Amino acid sequence: MLVLEDHDTELDLWPWWGEPIYRNGELVGVTTSSAFSYTLERHVCLGFVSPLSQPGTPGIITPDFINRGDYEVDIAGQRYPAKAKLYPFSSLFTQQRRRKDDMELSNFQGK
């Protein structure tokens, strides 16, 4: 999953599908679908990436490969920075809520 950064939904073209995905400046895949997330207030793109270990040979995908790359999605010839995520954002919201609840409980117990 890729979340577009610095993409103005009012002025910029919206992604559809089939946009090239770049990692550290190298073409590694294409998007398969995208949508505007009203919760995140950004476009979210789904796609497949495949590193090339040798010319023409797909490499192995690891969480480290996904997390350590600088990604861009090319929309009509313009590249937009994107953050790659392995897990749904709902899991991130749950973790944030738990931390907030824990902090509130610790403040309450300390009084």
Protein Blocks (a to p, Z undefined) as FASTA:
>chain_A
ZZdehiafklmccdfehpacdeehiafbdcfbdcddfklopacddddddddfbghiacdd
dfklmmmpccdddeehiacdddddfbdfklmmmmmmmmmmmmmmmmmmmZZ
